[in-house]
Amino acid sequence: MHIPKLYDACGGLRHRQTSFSLLLTIVLTTLLVPSPSQAQTPSIPSPSSAPLELELLTKPKDYIVTANTIHPEGLTVPSLWWAQQNSEKKLLDNWIAYPASGKEPARVDLIVNQQIWSLLEYVERYDFVNRLGSAARNFGYNVRVFNYQKEPLATYTCNFSTSPALCSIQTNVKNKIGLQSLL
């Protein structure tokens, strides 16, 4: 095995210093200048894990908005009535909108008619979540979709600290043997 000499003819440390400088440059370049694969992209937060509170549909608390909430002064935010009346009348049954709190961003929990939902193909479900999620996103809200059995069916979650907001859609899909997975 050949080990290269690190000393020059005079016994100095010139080669050792050069090798150390080169090694230091490589290490610093690798650590400080990320490659495209190492560059970090802003992440999309996980959907809220808070439970669905169906009792708020009949007894809303302060600042909670449902499909039955009307503000006499102006538009109620988020406004999903147009979507419900135009194309989702039978599928979208109700919603509960929670304003942002210190621990969670604003969100809307959509409650859908399970019979209609189960008749939809995956692409139709995705389209529904995308359309209503986009409408809610315009007001700064994330979306979760449930049935009246409080089963989570889909989410539309955004990172609002980026411009434009980065969003992700996840849907629960039942396979042929009845097991659910989140896509």
N, C-alpha and C positions, 0 to 999 in steps of 0.2 A: 504494500500500500504506500502510495506516494503522498506525502504531506507537504504542501507548498510552503516555502519559507516566507515569513512575514517581515523579515529584516532585510534591509538593503545591504550593499557591499560594505558599508561602514558600520553595520550592526544597528542601524537606526530603526525607528518604528514607522517609517513613512508608509509602507504598504499596509500595515495594521491600521493606521489612521485613515488611509484612503478606503480600505475595506469597511471600516466602521462608519465612515461618512456615507458611503454608498448604501450600506445596510440601513442606516438611519433614514436616509432619503426614501428608500423603498418602503420602509415601515410607515413613515409619516404620510407618504403619498397614498398608500393603501388605506390608512385609517381616516385621513382627512378629505380625500376626494373619492366619494362613492361612485362606483360604476352604476350604469342604469339599472342593473339587477339588484344593486344594494340600496339604491335611492328609496327612501321611505315615502310611500304615498299616504295621505291622510286616511285614517281608518273610519269605517262606518260603525257607529255604536251598536251594541246589541239591542234588540227590542226590549221594551219595558217588561219586567217580570211581575208587575203589580197585578193583583187579581181583578177580573172584570166585576164591576159593582152594578149589577142589574137593578138594584133597589133605587139607584139614582135616576132611572127612567121615570119613576113616579114621584120621587121626592128628591129633586136636585138640590144640592148644597150650593153655597156661595161660589160663584164663578163657573159652575158646571153648566155646560150647554148641551141640550139634547135636541132631537128633531122636533120636540114640542115647545121649545123655548123660543119666545118672541121678545125682542127688545123694542119697545116703542120708539126709542130715540133714533134707531138706525139699523144698519145691517148687523146681524149677529155673526160673530166670527167663531169658528170657521163656518162658512156658508156651504152646506152640502145639499140644501133643499133643491136647488136646480138639478143637480145630478140625480137625486131621488125621484123627482117628478118627471124628468125627461126619459131616462132610460133604465133606471134601476128600481122602478116603483115596486115591482114584485119581489126583487131580490133583496134590496136594501130595506130593512124593516125599521131600523132606528139607529141612533148613535149617541155616544156620550163623549163630549169633548172636555178634556182636562187641561187647564192652563199650565204653563211651565211652573215648576216649583224649584226650590233650591237643590233638590236631588235628582229631578228628572225633567227632560224637555217636554214641551207640550205634546199631547197625543190625542187622537180620536180613536175610540173603540167602536167599530162598526158591528152591528148585529144583523146578520143575514137570515133569510128564510132557508133553513137547512134543506128542505125538499127541493127548492129551486137550485141551491148551491150544488147539491149532489147530482143534478142533471147536467151541469156544465162540464165541458171538457176542460182540460188543464189550460189550454190557451185562452179560453173564455174567462176562466177564473183569474188568470194572470192579467188579462185586459181590464177586468173589473177593478182589481187591486191597483193597477197602474193608473187608471183614470181617476179613481177617487183619491189615491195617494198623491197624485200630481196636484189635484185640487186642494187637498189639505196642506201639501208642501208649500203652496203659494201663500198660506197663512202662517207658516212656520210650525206645522204639526206633523208628527209621525202618525202612522195608522196601524192598528191591529184589527183583524177580522175574527169575529166569533159567531157561534150559533147560540141559541138560548140555553143550551146545555153547558155553556161556558167553555166549550172546546175551542182552542185556538186553531184557526184555519189558515191564516196568512198574516204577513206583516209587510209594511212599507216603511223603512227606517232610513233617515237621512243624517248626514253630518252637515249641520247648518253653518259650521264655522268656515267652510270652504265656499268659494264662489266660482262657478255655480255649486249648489249643494250636491254632494255625492250621496246617492241613494241606492238601496238594495231592496229587492222584493224576495220574500221567502214564502213558499206555500207548503202546506201539509198535503201530501199525496198518499192516498191509500193504495197499496198494491193489491194484487188479485187475492191474496190470502188475508186481507184486512189489516195488515200492519201499516202504521203510518211512518212516514219519513218527512223531514223538512228539507225542501229544495231551495 
